[in-house]
Amino acid sequence: MATAGRQQTATDKVRDAERARDELRNALKAAGVKLPSLGLDVASCSGSDPLALIDLGRCNVATARALAAVLRPTGDARRQGAGA
């Protein structure tokens, strides 16, 4: 019986990670950024006690800069082109 409870917990972790991945994908899309390799780390989602990690993946230089731009505080001078 303890195994069934643990399996449910593992399933819940993976489902929660899927929801978090989808939330991140939607937020990035709203900001005009697409991470092409965004997904779940398959190895971390296996086993009886998965970590369920989200893999942000790889992206090109333009995408990295776009992501950095949307993460900077609005008043950041570098975002406005006045920085070093």
Backbone bond lengths (Angstrom), bond angles and torsions (degrees), N, CA, C in turn:
res aa  C-N    CA-C-N  psi(-1)  N-CA   C-N-CA  omega(-1)  CA-C   N-CA-C  phi
1 M - - - 1.444 - - 1.526 110.88 -
2 A 1.339 117.37 -36.64 1.457 120.74 177.94 1.524 110.52 -63.10
3 T 1.333 117.02 -33.31 1.452 120.94 178.87 1.522 111.19 -64.12
4 A 1.320 117.48 -41.60 1.463 120.82 179.58 1.523 110.78 -62.08
5 G 1.327 117.61 -41.35 1.456 121.41 178.05 1.513 111.88 -65.44
6 R 1.313 116.46 -40.31 1.459 121.09 178.57 1.525 110.90 -66.76
7 Q 1.347 117.90 -40.37 1.459 121.46 178.54 1.524 110.56 -63.35
8 Q 1.316 116.99 -40.48 1.463 120.44 178.07 1.519 109.66 -62.15
9 T 1.319 117.00 -41.16 1.453 121.04 178.25 1.520 110.56 -62.04
10 A 1.328 117.35 -42.32 1.458 121.55 178.30 1.520 110.51 -62.52
11 T 1.322 116.71 -44.44 1.464 121.16 178.15 1.527 110.67 -62.21
12 D 1.320 115.87 -42.14 1.466 120.13 178.50 1.523 111.41 -62.00
13 K 1.330 117.71 -39.62 1.461 121.24 178.91 1.521 110.96 -61.18
14 V 1.319 116.41 -44.66 1.463 120.47 -179.17 1.525 109.99 -67.29
15 R 1.313 118.01 -43.16 1.472 120.70 178.22 1.523 110.91 -62.94
16 D 1.333 117.02 -39.09 1.455 120.49 177.81 1.526 110.58 -64.43
17 A 1.323 116.67 -40.56 1.461 120.77 177.35 1.531 110.73 -64.11
18 E 1.326 117.00 -38.55 1.473 120.31 176.89 1.526 110.83 -62.60
19 R 1.328 116.34 -42.11 1.469 119.80 178.32 1.527 110.97 -64.76
20 A 1.333 116.71 -42.53 1.461 120.69 178.93 1.526 110.66 -63.33
21 R 1.334 117.23 -41.65 1.464 121.16 177.33 1.520 110.63 -59.87
22 D 1.336 116.01 -44.27 1.463 120.40 -179.75 1.528 111.66 -65.84
23 E 1.334 116.48 -39.38 1.468 120.46 176.97 1.524 110.52 -62.17
24 L 1.332 116.24 -43.84 1.459 120.71 179.18 1.523 110.59 -64.68
25 R 1.322 117.14 -44.64 1.464 121.02 179.14 1.530 110.31 -59.07
26 N 1.327 117.32 -44.30 1.466 120.92 -179.71 1.523 111.94 -66.62
27 A 1.329 117.43 -40.10 1.468 120.62 178.87 1.527 110.59 -66.40
28 L 1.323 116.35 -41.76 1.465 119.33 177.67 1.527 110.91 -64.90
29 K 1.321 116.70 -40.70 1.461 120.45 178.86 1.524 110.84 -61.11
30 A 1.335 116.31 -41.84 1.463 120.36 178.76 1.523 111.15 -63.61
31 A 1.336 116.70 -27.52 1.458 121.31 178.86 1.527 111.96 -90.54
32 G 1.334 116.31 1.00 1.457 120.47 178.06 1.516 114.39 82.98
33 V 1.333 117.51 22.10 1.467 122.13 -178.81 1.523 109.26 -119.96
34 K 1.330 115.40 134.02 1.464 119.85 176.25 1.522 108.55 -125.44
35 L 1.329 115.89 119.21 1.457 120.80 173.23 1.528 106.83 -92.53
36 P 1.325 117.46 107.62 1.463 120.56 -172.62 1.519 115.21 -63.59
37 S 1.325 117.99 -24.79 1.466 120.67 -177.18 1.517 113.23 -105.45
38 L 1.326 118.46 13.08 1.459 121.77 -178.56 1.526 110.13 -61.46
39 G 1.308 116.45 126.78 1.458 120.07 -179.90 1.515 110.94 -174.57
40 L 1.313 115.95 -173.00 1.456 120.72 176.56 1.519 108.75 -88.55
41 D 1.329 115.95 143.00 1.447 121.80 174.20 1.527 106.97 -77.60
42 V 1.312 116.25 107.62 1.465 121.90 -172.67 1.527 112.18 -57.65
43 A 1.321 116.82 -43.49 1.473 119.69 -177.48 1.527 111.18 -62.60
44 S 1.330 117.22 -36.12 1.464 119.63 -178.02 1.529 112.64 -77.96
45 C 1.322 116.97 -10.57 1.466 121.28 -179.23 1.517 112.65 -97.22
46 S 1.320 117.06 4.33 1.458 119.84 -178.74 1.525 110.67 -103.65
47 G 1.289 115.52 168.47 1.453 121.65 178.76 1.515 112.22 91.64
48 S 1.319 114.87 178.15 1.465 119.97 -176.00 1.523 112.99 -80.84
49 D 1.329 117.58 -18.63 1.462 121.29 179.35 1.523 108.78 -136.24
50 P 1.330 117.22 72.09 1.462 120.75 -174.15 1.524 113.08 -69.35
51 L 1.329 115.25 150.23 1.459 120.65 172.76 1.523 110.45 -81.07
52 A 1.327 116.37 -29.95 1.470 123.75 -179.92 1.530 110.89 54.27
53 L 1.335 115.12 63.92 1.458 121.11 179.73 1.519 111.37 -85.52
54 I 1.316 115.16 149.84 1.460 121.31 176.46 1.520 107.43 -99.27
55 D 1.319 115.94 125.66 1.460 122.76 -179.19 1.519 108.26 -94.44
56 L 1.321 116.79 115.10 1.459 120.39 179.71 1.523 111.20 -75.74
57 G 1.307 116.88 -18.62 1.451 121.51 173.67 1.511 114.16 74.35
58 R 1.319 113.74 -162.35 1.458 120.68 -178.47 1.514 109.16 -108.47
59 C 1.338 114.85 155.42 1.461 119.37 176.54 1.521 108.46 -149.14
60 N 1.317 115.70 165.04 1.458 119.76 178.70 1.528 110.31 -81.51
61 V 1.324 116.33 173.89 1.454 122.29 -176.59 1.527 111.43 -60.43
62 A 1.316 117.59 -42.58 1.467 120.74 -179.07 1.532 110.80 -61.93
63 T 1.308 117.28 -41.07 1.465 120.59 179.51 1.529 110.42 -68.06
64 A 1.328 117.49 -39.68 1.466 120.72 177.78 1.524 110.25 -61.05
65 R 1.329 116.65 -42.22 1.471 119.77 178.76 1.519 111.96 -68.37
66 A 1.315 117.26 -38.40 1.467 120.48 177.72 1.523 110.43 -64.11
67 L 1.318 117.08 -40.44 1.459 121.33 178.02 1.534 110.01 -65.17
68 A 1.316 117.39 -44.59 1.464 121.13 178.03 1.525 110.65 -60.21
69 A 1.312 116.80 -40.32 1.468 120.71 -178.77 1.526 111.84 -63.74
70 V 1.310 117.94 -41.33 1.468 119.21 -178.69 1.524 112.10 -77.05
71 L 1.331 117.37 -17.67 1.458 120.49 178.98 1.528 113.04 -88.40
72 R 1.316 117.12 -18.76 1.464 120.29 179.07 1.525 110.37 -69.38
73 P 1.335 115.32 147.65 1.473 118.26 173.99 1.529 110.14 -60.01
74 T 1.302 116.93 147.20 1.466 122.37 -176.35 1.521 112.64 -55.39
75 G 1.317 118.79 -37.73 1.456 121.69 -177.06 1.513 114.47 -84.68
76 D 1.324 118.78 4.84 1.455 122.43 -177.84 1.525 109.61 -62.94
77 A 1.322 117.95 121.35 1.466 123.35 -176.68 1.532 111.57 -61.55
78 R 1.342 117.58 -34.75 1.464 119.85 -179.83 1.518 111.13 -62.94
79 R 1.317 116.98 -33.17 1.466 120.23 179.58 1.526 110.39 -66.62
80 Q 1.302 115.47 -30.01 1.459 120.68 -178.91 1.511 111.99 -90.05
81 G 1.338 117.77 4.17 1.453 121.64 176.18 1.518 114.66 84.71
82 A 1.325 119.44 9.57 1.460 122.00 -177.37 1.527 112.43 -102.41
83 G 1.318 117.20 3.54 1.470 120.22 -175.71 1.507 113.02 -87.25
84 A 1.337 115.57 179.90 1.468 121.81 -179.58 1.500 111.92 -70.75
